[in-house]
Amino acid sequence: MIYLDSAIVSEAEIAGKLGWIKGITTNPTLLAKSDLSPEETLKKLAAISPGELYYQLTATDRDRAIAQGRRAFEIIGAKTVLKVPATAVGFQVVAQLSPEIPCAVTAIYSAAQAAVAREAGAKYAIAYVNRATRLLGDGLALVRDMAALLQGSATEILAASLKTPNEAAAALRAGAHHLTLPLSVLQAMTTHELSEQTVEEFNSNGTGIELL
């Protein structure tokens, strides 16, 4: 599945009209860009999103993070996926909440963390591909390692931090099951110069039915 990575309501509306976006992912940085409060933003995004809406927990204390996750579920409803950071506390939170609310472990930078996410019951393991390339040298290698380790399990890989259509396609080839992308990259994925040229040739040399 392909998701929009944004918390801007107007972008969500544009993405929704594309007809092939399956959901929306957010994070604290994206929510801070919204003109609305986090609660109001999430309510509006939940109404727009055709599927899952991801909310990232910000509380670092276990009990407060669990409470925050349940509060997010009250706001978003059945579309909720909780993004939980890949920390020692975060994995405890996933183990507690995953039986009742779908969880995604975010900011994974090692296959070992993906293994813990699987054991904690996470529905998704999120790899920041471009950022991992900058910090580790090869974000796609991270995705490949995660894919090999998670093969046959119920935990799927969501690739994030993707800057170009080519990088998005490479993440899928490396083993990612899902992608989340900013609106500009989503739109760029639909076009290619040669496609435009081919269509122009068809239209200039051919004919079609007349509209009444």
C-alpha positions in Angstrom: 0.0 0.0 0.0 1.1 3.6 -0.6 0.4 6.3 2.0 0.5 10.0 2.1 3.1 11.3 4.6 1.6 14.6 5.8 -0.6 16.3 8.4 -1.8 19.1 6.2 -5.5 18.8 5.7 -5.4 20.4 2.2 -2.7 17.9 1.1 -4.8 15.0 2.4 -7.8 16.2 0.4 -5.6 16.4 -2.8 -4.2 12.9 -2.1 -7.6 11.5 -1.5 -8.8 12.6 -4.9 -6.0 10.6 -6.5 -8.0 7.5 -5.8 -5.1 5.2 -5.1 -3.7 6.4 -1.8 -4.6 3.9 1.0 -4.0 6.0 4.1 -2.1 8.8 5.9 1.0 8.8 8.1 1.9 11.6 10.4 4.6 12.4 12.9 5.2 15.1 15.5 7.1 17.3 13.0 4.3 17.0 10.4 1.6 17.8 13.0 3.5 20.9 14.1 3.1 22.2 10.5 -0.7 22.1 10.8 -2.7 25.3 11.6 -5.0 23.2 13.8 -4.4 21.5 17.1 -3.2 17.9 16.9 -6.6 16.7 18.1 -8.5 18.7 15.5 -6.0 17.8 12.8 -6.3 14.1 13.5 -10.1 14.3 13.5 -10.1 15.9 10.0 -7.5 13.6 8.6 -9.4 10.6 9.9 -12.5 11.8 8.1 -10.5 12.2 4.8 -8.2 9.1 5.0 -9.5 6.1 3.0 -7.8 3.8 5.4 -5.3 3.8 8.2 -4.1 7.0 9.9 -0.8 6.8 11.8 -0.2 8.8 14.9 3.2 8.8 16.6 3.4 8.7 20.4 5.5 11.5 22.0 5.4 10.5 25.6 8.7 8.9 26.8 7.3 7.4 30.0 5.7 3.9 29.6 2.5 4.6 31.3 2.0 8.1 29.8 2.7 6.6 26.3 0.1 3.9 26.8 -2.4 6.5 27.9 -1.5 8.7 24.9 -2.0 5.8 22.6 -5.4 5.0 24.0 -6.3 8.7 23.8 -5.3 8.7 20.1 -7.5 5.7 19.5 -10.4 7.7 21.0 -9.8 10.5 18.6 -9.1 8.6 15.4 -11.2 5.4 15.9 -10.9 2.2 13.9 -8.4 3.7 11.4 -5.7 4.2 14.1 -2.2 2.9 13.8 0.1 3.9 16.6 3.7 4.8 15.6 5.9 3.9 18.6 9.6 4.8 18.6 12.1 1.9 18.6 13.3 2.4 22.1 13.4 0.1 25.1 10.3 1.8 26.5 8.7 1.9 23.1 8.9 -1.9 22.7 7.2 -2.3 26.1 4.5 0.0 24.9 4.0 -2.0 21.7 3.8 -5.3 23.7 1.1 -3.7 25.9 -1.0 -2.0 23.2 -0.7 -4.2 20.1 -3.4 -6.6 21.3 -5.9 -3.8 21.3 -4.6 -1.2 18.8 -2.4 -1.8 15.7 1.1 -0.6 16.3 4.0 0.4 14.0 7.5 0.6 15.4 9.2 3.6 13.9 12.8 4.9 13.5 14.2 1.4 13.1 17.9 1.4 12.2 18.8 -2.3 12.7 17.4 -5.7 11.8 17.7 -6.6 15.5 15.2 -3.9 16.3 12.8 -5.3 13.6 13.1 -8.7 15.3 12.0 -7.1 18.6 9.2 -5.3 16.9 7.9 -8.6 15.5 8.1 -10.3 19.0 6.3 -7.3 20.6 3.4 -7.8 18.1 3.9 -4.8 15.8 1.9 -4.8 12.6 4.5 -2.7 10.9 8.2 -2.0 11.1 9.2 1.4 9.7 12.5 2.0 8.1 13.7 5.6 7.3 15.4 4.7 4.0 17.0 8.0 2.9 17.9 9.0 6.5 19.4 5.5 7.1 21.5 6.0 3.9 22.8 9.3 5.3 23.5 7.9 8.7 24.5 4.3 8.1 25.6 4.3 4.4 22.8 2.2 2.8 19.2 2.5 3.7 18.2 -0.1 1.2 20.5 -2.7 2.7 18.6 -2.1 6.0 15.3 -2.8 4.3 16.8 -6.0 2.7 18.0 -7.2 6.1 14.7 -6.5 7.7 12.8 -8.3 4.9 15.0 -11.4 5.3 14.4 -11.4 9.1 10.7 -10.7 9.0 9.9 -13.1 6.1 6.9 -15.3 7.0 5.9 -13.2 10.0 2.9 -11.0 10.4 5.0 -7.8 10.7 5.3 -5.9 7.5 7.8 -3.2 6.4 6.8 0.4 5.8 9.4 2.4 4.0 9.5 6.1 4.9 12.0 9.0 4.3 11.8 8.5 0.5 12.8 11.5 -1.6 12.2 10.4 -5.2 10.1 7.9 -7.2 13.2 5.9 -8.0 14.0 5.6 -4.3 10.5 4.5 -3.6 10.6 1.8 -6.2 14.0 0.6 -4.9 12.6 0.3 -1.4 9.9 -2.0 -2.8 12.5 -4.1 -4.7 14.5 -4.3 -1.5 11.5 -5.9 0.3 9.3 -3.2 1.7 5.6 -4.0 1.7 4.3 -0.4 1.9 5.5 3.1 1.2 4.7 6.5 2.7 5.6 9.6 0.7 5.1 13.4 0.7 2.5 14.7 -1.7 5.1 16.0 -4.2 6.7 12.5 -4.6 3.3 10.8 -4.9 2.5 13.2 -7.7 5.9 12.7 -9.3 5.4 8.9 -9.3 2.5 9.2 -11.8 4.4 11.0 -14.5 7.3 10.2 -16.9 8.5 12.3 -19.8 8.3 9.4 -22.2 4.7 8.7 -21.1 3.7 12.3 -21.9 5.4 12.1 -25.3 3.7 8.8 -26.1 0.3 10.1 -25.2 0.8 13.3 -27.3 1.7 11.1 -30.3 -1.4 8.9 -29.9 -3.6 12.0 -29.6 -2.1 13.8 -32.6 -2.1 10.8 -34.9 -5.3 9.0 -33.8 -9.0 9.6 -33.1 -11.5 8.7 -30.4 -15.2 8.8 -29.6 -17.1 12.1 -29.7 -18.7 13.3 -26.5 -22.3 14.3 -26.7 
